[in-house]
Amino acid sequence: MTVTAAIDGAAGSATWVDALLLSFAQAGYAQAEPAILQPAEPFLDLSGEDIRKSLYLTTDASGEELCLRPDLTIPVARDYLASGRAGQPAGFSYLGPVFRYRDGQPSQFLQAGIESFGRQDRAAADAEMLALALEATSAFGLSDVEIRTGDVALFTALIDALELYPVWKRRLIKDFNRKVSLAQDIEQLTLATAPGRNEYEGVLAALAGSDRKAALALVTDLMSIAGTTNVGGRTVAEIADRFLEQSTLKSGALPRDALATIKRFLAIAGDPDDAVAQLRALAEDTRLNLTAAIDQLESRVGFMAARGIDTSLTRFSTSFGRGLDYYTGFEFELHAKGRVKDNGVEPLVAGGRYDGLMTQLGSAAPIPAVGFSVWIEALTQLRKPVGNAS
């Protein structure tokens, strides 16, 4: 049975599915059909915790770990990289089943969407994704939706400009999509680690305030005295980095003005144009170079308006994130009015930019990438007859 036939039998009519796929095709996105069974490693390494813990895993006769695809972004990206078009601008649409453990809900459900690769005009491509996402909800008769947007590239630019210790930089960027963890980290940044003894207490104390070169020299000397060149397969450099991270975490190490700047940044929310103004004021007050990231946001907002999107009705927040580790820039979600993810309701459509994913999947050179997924299940429950949307 085809996917469309299955939807037809469940919903009583495939008219809205046809409208959805037609809008994708008319925008120039050819339909992709990646394999259902996928290598598990990319999902385990690159996805967010919510997807990693919900995988259905198996192992083939050669010992390779496989999984039922939990979403379609990585499978479509892998097929693109394996094709003759890798590195060139190309766009794909999809509609098919995905498989995740979801407590109390069916583990198999339908997902549609678009992935766009290789476009250098990032701001315009971002705006096109949001416009097509809105067309997807319109295909179901829903025109009144909440648009929530953010940009992890802005947070990354801020952390880079603050010149934090590498351990805090990695930790904060990793936790950006995990609001509870991020909030906890920010509150603890100026505090020492929880009390307790460590068998390497003396080493950590000696490394307090040191840079990587000094840490490497100290650990090299210590291991030379011990007559070894590695421990548990770790090199001297890896051990030095680990000790330096632990020493930095133990000593706190974030100036209060940096903490205040991060908190001020994460409080910016509202109309995108107002957010741009607030971000420029923050950059000027703190003398941090955030110009490129803010310019990209402002350009995107302009392209959104050019596509007929009422940006005054779009909510932008510097703290907004989607929980997927591979996002690197623009992120967005569309929700039914009054039903947002913070209340435990999944979005109708969601997506964003993931420029770093392509090299992580094996591309020799970086390839820009952006896309979105459509939650067919959620839209089906809310859909209205086309022409009778409110």
RACOR-V11606 format. One record per backbone hydrogen bond with DSSP energy under -0.5 kcal/mol. CO is the residue of the C=O (numbers start at 1). NH is the residue of the N-H. E is the energy in kcal/mol with one decimal. If there is no record, write none. Layout:
{{CO & NH & E} {CO & NH & E}}
//
This chain:
{{2 & 6 & -2.2} {3 & 7 & -2.4} {4 & 8 & -2.7} {5 & 9 & -2.4} {6 & 10 & -1.7} {7 & 11 & -3.0} {8 & 12 & -2.1} {14 & 18 & -2.6} {15 & 19 & -2.1} {16 & 20 & -1.9} {17 & 21 & -2.7} {18 & 22 & -2.4} {19 & 23 & -1.9} {20 & 24 & -1.6} {21 & 25 & -2.5} {22 & 26 & -2.8} {23 & 27 & -1.0} {24 & 29 & -2.0} {25 & 28 & -1.7} {28 & 30 & -0.7} {30 & 93 & -2.6} {36 & 38 & -0.5} {36 & 69 & -2.6} {38 & 67 & -2.8} {40 & 43 & -0.6} {40 & 44 & -2.3} {41 & 45 & -2.7} {42 & 46 & -2.4} {43 & 47 & -1.3} {48 & 51 & -0.6} {48 & 52 & -2.4} {49 & 53 & -2.3} {51 & 54 & -1.5} {52 & 55 & -0.9} {54 & 101 & -2.2} {55 & 57 & -0.7} {56 & 68 & -1.8} {58 & 66 & -3.2} {60 & 63 & -1.8} {64 & 60 & -2.2} {65 & 40 & -2.3} {66 & 58 & -2.5} {67 & 38 & -3.1} {69 & 99 & -2.5} {72 & 76 & -2.2} {73 & 77 & -2.4} {74 & 78 & -2.6} {75 & 79 & -2.1} {76 & 80 & -2.2} {77 & 81 & -2.3} {78 & 82 & -1.6} {79 & 83 & -0.5} {80 & 83 & -1.2} {83 & 86 & -1.1} {85 & 88 & -2.6} {90 & 117 & -3.3} {91 & 30 & -1.2} {92 & 115 & -2.6} {93 & 32 & -3.4} {94 & 113 & -1.7} {96 & 111 & -2.7} {98 & 109 & -2.1} {100 & 102 & -0.5} {102 & 105 & -2.7} {105 & 102 & -0.5} {107 & 100 & -2.5} {107 & 109 & -0.5} {109 & 98 & -2.9} {110 & 376 & -0.8} {110 & 377 & -0.6} {111 & 96 & -2.3} {112 & 374 & -3.8} {113 & 94 & -1.8} {114 & 372 & -2.3} {115 & 92 & -2.7} {116 & 370 & -2.1} {117 & 90 & -2.4} {120 & 122 & -2.0} {121 & 125 & -2.4} {122 & 126 & -2.8} {123 & 127 & -2.1} {124 & 128 & -2.2} {125 & 129 & -2.0} {126 & 130 & -1.9} {127 & 131 & -2.4} {128 & 132 & -2.6} {129 & 133 & -2.2} {130 & 134 & -2.0} {131 & 135 & -1.7} {132 & 136 & -1.8} {133 & 137 & -1.6} {134 & 138 & -1.9} {135 & 139 & -1.9} {136 & 140 & -0.5} {137 & 140 & -1.0} {137 & 142 & -2.3} {138 & 141 & -2.1} {140 & 384 & -2.6} {141 & 143 & -0.6} {143 & 145 & -0.9} {144 & 337 & -0.8} {146 & 148 & -0.6} {146 & 335 & -2.3} {147 & 315 & -2.8} {148 & 333 & -2.3} {149 & 317 & -2.1} {150 & 331 & -2.1} {151 & 154 & -1.1} {151 & 155 & -0.9} {152 & 156 & -2.4} {153 & 157 & -2.4} {154 & 158 & -2.1} {155 & 159 & -2.5} {156 & 160 & -2.5} {157 & 161 & -2.4} {158 & 162 & -1.8} {159 & 163 & -0.6} {159 & 164 & -0.9} {160 & 163 & -1.1} {165 & 168 & -0.7} {165 & 169 & -2.2} {166 & 170 & -2.8} {167 & 171 & -2.0} {168 & 172 & -2.8} {169 & 173 & -2.2} {170 & 174 & -2.2} {171 & 175 & -2.0} {172 & 176 & -0.5} {173 & 176 & -0.8} {175 & 178 & -1.9} {175 & 182 & -0.5} {177 & 179 & -0.7} {178 & 182 & -2.6} {179 & 183 & -2.5} {180 & 184 & -2.2} {181 & 185 & -2.6} {182 & 186 & -2.6} {183 & 187 & -1.9} {184 & 188 & -1.3} {185 & 189 & -0.9} {186 & 189 & -0.6} {188 & 191 & -1.9} {189 & 254 & -0.9} {198 & 201 & -2.1} {200 & 204 & -2.5} {201 & 205 & -2.4} {202 & 206 & -2.1} {203 & 207 & -1.6} {204 & 208 & -0.6} {205 & 208 & -0.8} {207 & 210 & -2.9} {211 & 215 & -2.2} {212 & 216 & -2.5} {213 & 217 & -2.0} {214 & 218 & -2.3} {215 & 219 & -2.5} {216 & 220 & -2.3} {217 & 221 & -2.1} {218 & 222 & -2.4} {219 & 223 & -2.5} {220 & 224 & -1.9} {221 & 225 & -2.2} {222 & 226 & -1.8} {223 & 227 & -0.7} {223 & 228 & -2.5} {224 & 227 & -0.5} {231 & 234 & -2.0} {234 & 231 & -1.4} {235 & 239 & -2.4} {236 & 240 & -2.7} {237 & 241 & -2.4} {238 & 242 & -2.0} {239 & 243 & -2.6} {240 & 244 & -2.5} {241 & 245 & -2.3} {242 & 246 & -2.3} {243 & 247 & -2.6} {244 & 248 & -2.4} {245 & 249 & -2.7} {246 & 250 & -2.1} {247 & 251 & -1.7} {248 & 252 & -0.8} {249 & 252 & -0.6} {250 & 193 & -0.7} {251 & 253 & -1.6} {253 & 255 & -0.6} {255 & 259 & -1.9} {256 & 260 & -2.5} {257 & 261 & -1.8} {258 & 262 & -2.3} {259 & 263 & -2.2} {260 & 264 & -2.3} {261 & 265 & -2.6} {262 & 266 & -2.5} {263 & 267 & -0.8} {264 & 267 & -0.6} {265 & 268 & -1.6} {268 & 318 & -2.3} {270 & 316 & -3.2} {271 & 275 & -2.4} {272 & 276 & -2.2} {273 & 277 & -1.8} {274 & 278 & -2.4} {275 & 279 & -2.6} {276 & 280 & -2.3} {277 & 281 & -2.0} {278 & 282 & -2.3} {279 & 283 & -2.5} {280 & 284 & -2.2} {281 & 285 & -2.7} {282 & 286 & -2.3} {283 & 287 & -1.1} {283 & 288 & -1.4} {288 & 290 & -1.3} {290 & 294 & -2.4} {291 & 295 & -3.0} {292 & 296 & -1.9} {293 & 297 & -1.8} {294 & 298 & -2.7} {295 & 299 & -2.6} {296 & 300 & -2.2} {297 & 301 & -2.3} {298 & 302 & -1.8} {299 & 303 & -2.1} {300 & 304 & -2.4} {301 & 305 & -2.2} {302 & 306 & -2.0} {303 & 307 & -1.2} {304 & 307 & -0.6} {304 & 309 & -2.2} {305 & 308 & -1.8} {309 & 311 & -1.3} {310 & 313 & -1.8} {311 & 272 & -0.7} {311 & 314 & -1.4} {313 & 147 & -0.6} {313 & 315 & -0.5} {314 & 272 & -0.6} {314 & 316 & -0.6} {315 & 149 & -2.9} {316 & 270 & -2.7} {317 & 320 & -1.2} {323 & 325 & -0.5} {324 & 327 & -1.4} {329 & 152 & -2.0} {330 & 353 & -2.8} {331 & 150 & -2.3} {332 & 351 & -2.2} {333 & 148 & -2.8} {334 & 348 & -3.0} {334 & 349 & -1.2} {335 & 146 & -3.1} {336 & 339 & -2.5} {338 & 340 & -0.5} {340 & 343 & -1.8} {340 & 345 & -1.2} {341 & 344 & -2.6} {344 & 346 & -0.5} {348 & 375 & -2.9} {349 & 334 & -3.0} {350 & 373 & -3.2} {351 & 332 & -2.5} {352 & 371 & -1.9} {353 & 328 & -2.5} {353 & 329 & -1.1} {354 & 357 & -1.3} {355 & 367 & -0.7} {356 & 360 & -1.4} {357 & 361 & -1.6} {358 & 363 & -2.5} {359 & 362 & -1.3} {368 & 118 & -2.8} {369 & 354 & -2.5} {370 & 116 & -3.2} {371 & 352 & -2.2} {372 & 114 & -2.0} {373 & 350 & -2.2} {374 & 112 & -1.7} {374 & 376 & -1.3} {375 & 379 & -2.2} {376 & 380 & -2.7} {377 & 381 & -1.6} {378 & 382 & -1.0} {379 & 383 & -1.5} {385 & 388 & -2.4}}
//
